[in-house]
Amino acid sequence: MDTCAFVFLEDISDALPPYEESVIQVAMDAPMAAAYEELESDMREALKGHRGNRSVLSIMLNALLLYPDHPYGLGKLYGFETDESGRRQRFLIAEPRELPEQFAYAKERRLVEEIKQELAEGRRCQVFAVYTQKRDVTARLERILREEGISCAIMRSNIDTSKREAWYERRLKEGVQVFIVHPKLVESGLDLLVAPTILFYESGYAWHTLRQARRRSWQIGKRQPVRVKLPCYQ
């Protein structure tokens, strides 16, 4: 390569379509708001009673992020500490209130509303969610969208990196309108030109992943304006 030039996306941004980001704040349903406040209060008490305990910090972060999107099946939440004899002991942090699994909650209803609006404009959607394992929020979203008559598909981590672009092409041929994916699976090396609208149903707390994944549609070859929406509970 005796002659080459390396450019940043910003260097050619004048030739790219408009790019817009918006945060959509949603009020919690009353039962969830009450349950969330209880959980938050229990977490505060656990933090005060076990200062510096890393297990409490970890459980707090994950539970408070997850609960509004999966308010059932969490069970009792335990922390761990070492007693004077060096034995590892567990203690109860909180027991989140069980809310109905089949009910569509406020942020889910808003997500459906936003997706239907985008599809009506001929814009396919990419939905990002970060809980995909034991507490699978992506499967919950798939069920909710299909109940609304929306064709959707989840890309799992078992799809090899080299085959992910082909996965999108196959889903397009099948008529899929909404793609549900963990943002880490597409944060680099993959252009999502098929989906001009990106919705971060969950953003997680890895800012690098968020920053990379949100620009997957704003790439060379894109014609439609790109919209990135981040629905969140107030």
TIDREN-341161 format. One line per 4 residues: number of its first residue (from 1); their letters; for each residue x, y, z of C-alpha. Coordinates in pm, 1 decimal. Each point is the difference from the previous one (the first is absolute). Example, Ala and Ser with C-alpha at 12.3 -4.5 7.8 and 13.67 -1.06 7.14 Angstrom:
% TIDREN-341161
1 = AS = 1230.0:-450.0:780.0  137.0:344.0:-66.0
***
This chain:
% TIDREN-341161
1 = MDTC = 0.0:0.0:0.0  219.3:280.2:-124.7  -291.2:243.7:-5.2  -278.8:8.2:258.8
5 = AFVF = -200.1:238.4:210.5  -156.2:-58.6:339.3  -302.5:210.7:91.0  -236.6:26.0:294.1
9 = LEDI = -374.8:-20.1:-52.8  -22.1:365.6:102.6  222.6:91.4:-295.0  -271.3:-106.5:-244.9
13 = SDAL = -301.9:77.5:216.7  -120.5:268.7:-242.4  -84.4:-280.4:-245.5  -188.3:-207.5:258.6
17 = PPYE = -374.1:33.0:75.2  -124.6:194.3:306.0  61.7:-164.3:337.9  -227.6:58.3:299.6
21 = ESVI = 6.3:-129.8:358.3  -280.4:35.9:253.1  -66.1:-117.1:354.8  -360.6:-107.3:60.6
25 = QVAM = -95.0:19.7:367.9  -286.9:-222.7:110.6  -184.3:9.9:332.6  -25.4:-333.8:180.0
29 = DAPM = -336.6:-164.2:56.3  -106.3:57.5:362.1  48.8:-363.6:118.8  348.1:-13.5:-149.9
33 = AAAY = 96.1:339.7:142.5  -97.9:-116.2:349.9  183.2:-331.6:-38.8  310.6:173.5:-136.9
37 = EELE = 8.1:246.1:290.1  -19.2:-292.6:243.4  289.4:-172.3:-172.9  203.5:320.4:-7.2
41 = SDMR = -65.4:54.3:372.8  110.8:-354.7:83.3  317.0:55.0:-203.0  77.3:321.7:187.4
45 = EALK = -37.5:-178.4:334.8  226.2:-283.1:-116.0  264.6:249.3:-110.1  -12.2:172.7:338.8
49 = GHRG = 18.4:-327.8:189.8  283.1:-147.7:-208.4  217.5:294.3:-97.6  259.3:-77.1:-265.9
53 = NRSV = -145.3:-343.5:-73.2  54.1:-59.6:-372.0  -271.3:-266.2:-24.0  -262.1:251.4:115.3
57 = LSIM = 120.3:254.9:-255.5  -12.6:-257.8:-280.3  -346.0:-128.4:94.0  -129.4:356.9:38.5
61 = LNAL = 122.6:111.0:-342.6  -135.9:-300.6:-187.0  -330.2:-29.1:187.3  -93.9:367.2:-33.7
65 = LLYP = 85.2:-1.6:-371.1  -177.7:-326.9:-72.0  -312.3:10.3:216.9  -206.2:256.3:-198.6
69 = DHPY = 48.7:-209.6:-316.5  -43.7:-340.9:166.2  -205.4:55.2:319.2  -51.3:-365.6:82.9
73 = GLGK = 200.8:-313.7:70.9  290.7:171.3:174.6  -63.8:-173.9:331.3  193.6:88.6:313.5
77 = LYGF = 318.2:199.8:-56.2  294.6:-96.9:218.8  336.6:156.6:73.6  307.7:-168.0:145.3
81 = ETDE = 248.7:92.8:267.9  278.2:-167.0:194.8  -49.1:-45.3:374.0  269.5:16.5:270.1
85 = SGRR = 90.2:-365.4:-50.2  59.9:53.0:-370.4  -312.8:-182.9:-112.4  -206.4:142.1:-284.5
89 = QRFL = -352.6:80.4:113.3  -296.5:117.8:-203.8  -258.2:252.9:112.3  -330.2:118.6:-143.3
93 = IAEP = 11.7:334.2:-182.1  -352.6:19.7:-138.9  -291.2:-199.0:-136.6  -144.8:194.7:-294.4
97 = RELP = -377.5:0.9:-31.9  -131.7:-237.3:-269.3  -197.7:183.3:-268.4  -212.6:-169.2:-270.6
101 = EQFA = 212.2:-145.6:-279.8  -263.5:29.9:-273.1  -71.9:369.9:56.4  154.7:246.6:-247.6
105 = YAKE = 163.6:276.8:204.7  34.6:368.7:-83.2  337.7:-7.3:-174.0  -100.1:-310.0:-194.8
109 = RRLV = -319.5:168.6:-117.6  199.2:307.3:-104.6  248.0:-219.3:-185.9  -283.8:-160.1:-196.0
113 = EEIK = -142.8:344.0:-74.4  334.2:131.9:-127.1  63.6:-308.9:-213.7  -345.3:12.7:-159.7
117 = QELA = 54.3:366.7:-83.3  337.5:-73.0:-160.9  -131.3:-299.9:-195.9  -288.1:211.7:-129.8
121 = EGRR = 266.5:224.6:-154.8  170.0:-299.1:-163.0  287.6:-3.9:249.0  119.9:-332.9:140.8
125 = CQVF = 117.0:4.7:359.4  295.3:-129.3:197.4  -76.4:-56.2:369.8  286.1:-37.8:247.5
129 = AVYT = -34.2:-172.1:338.4  278.6:-115.9:231.2  -166.7:-272.7:210.3  5.0:-311.5:-218.4
133 = QKRD = 88.7:-291.8:225.5  -172.5:-114.8:320.1  -232.2:303.5:9.1  -62.7:16.8:-373.3
137 = VTAR = -156.8:337.2:-79.0  51.1:-53.4:-374.9  -233.1:-302.7:3.1  -258.7:204.0:189.1
141 = LERI = 18.8:277.6:-259.1  -31.2:-250.8:-282.8  -320.4:-138.2:152.9  -149.9:345.7:54.5
145 = LREE = 77.4:116.3:-354.2  -135.7:-315.7:-159.8  -321.4:33.7:199.1  -32.9:341.9:-165.5
149 = GISC = 39.3:-156.3:-344.1  355.4:125.0:-51.0  245.2:-233.3:-175.2  320.1:-16.1:205.2
153 = AIMR = 304.4:-220.3:61.7  272.8:-28.7:265.4  364.1:-42.0:-93.0  176.7:-205.3:265.6
157 = SNID = 368.2:-8.4:89.0  32.9:-350.6:-146.8  -10.0:155.2:-347.8  364.8:19.2:-104.6
161 = TSKR = 136.5:349.8:-63.5  71.1:-78.4:-365.7  -361.2:-113.9:-52.9  -186.9:289.2:160.1
165 = EAWY = -34.2:206.5:-316.4  -142.4:-307.4:-176.6  -240.0:-47.1:293.8  -144.4:346.1:-65.1
169 = ERRL = -32.5:-73.1:-371.4  -192.0:-322.1:69.1  -233.5:170.7:245.2  -68.1:273.8:-256.7
173 = KEGV = -104.1:-259.6:-257.4  -233.1:-148.2:262.7  -172.3:336.2:39.5  134.0:84.7:345.4
177 = QVFI = -69.5:361.5:94.1  167.8:24.6:341.7  335.3:-144.7:103.9  69.7:-58.5:370.6
181 = VHPK = 366.8:-25.3:96.6  244.7:54.8:285.9  195.2:314.1:-103.1  333.3:-170.7:62.8
185 = LVES = -66.0:-241.8:-286.7  -0.7:281.7:-256.4  205.5:275.3:164.4  276.5:-20.2:-259.4
189 = GLDL = 55.6:-125.0:-352.3  -366.0:-26.6:-99.2  -205.5:257.5:-189.4  -373.0:-9.1:80.8
193 = LVAP = -112.9:178.9:-313.5  -320.1:-209.0:5.9  -127.1:177.7:313.1  -8.9:381.7:-14.9
197 = TILF = -157.3:12.4:347.3  185.3:-127.1:307.9  -176.1:-32.6:334.4  205.1:-62.0:312.7
201 = YESG = -261.1:-170.8:214.9  291.2:-61.4:239.3  332.8:176.0:-30.9  192.5:-179.4:273.9
205 = YAWH = 288.5:177.0:169.8  281.0:-65.0:-251.9  30.5:342.4:-160.2  243.9:-117.8:-268.2
209 = TLRQ = -250.6:-260.7:-119.6  -281.1:256.8:4.2  201.1:251.7:-200.4  103.2:-257.6:-259.2
213 = ARRR = -338.0:-169.1:-41.6  -200.1:322.0:-35.1  182.9:88.5:-326.1  -39.9:-337.1:-171.6
217 = SWQI = -260.7:138.6:-244.3  174.1:331.9:-65.8  254.9:-136.5:-245.1  119.0:46.5:-356.3
221 = GKRQ = -278.3:-100.0:-237.9  -284.7:105.1:227.9  -274.3:203.2:-171.0  -277.8:38.9:257.0
225 = PVRV = 32.9:230.2:300.9  116.7:-193.2:306.8  -193.8:19.3:327.4  134.1:-130.9:329.0
229 = KLPC = -252.5:-13.4:285.1  69.3:-84.9:362.8  -321.7:-73.2:190.7  52.5:-2.4:377.2
233 = YQ = -201.0:20.3:319.6  -2.1:339.9:165.5
***
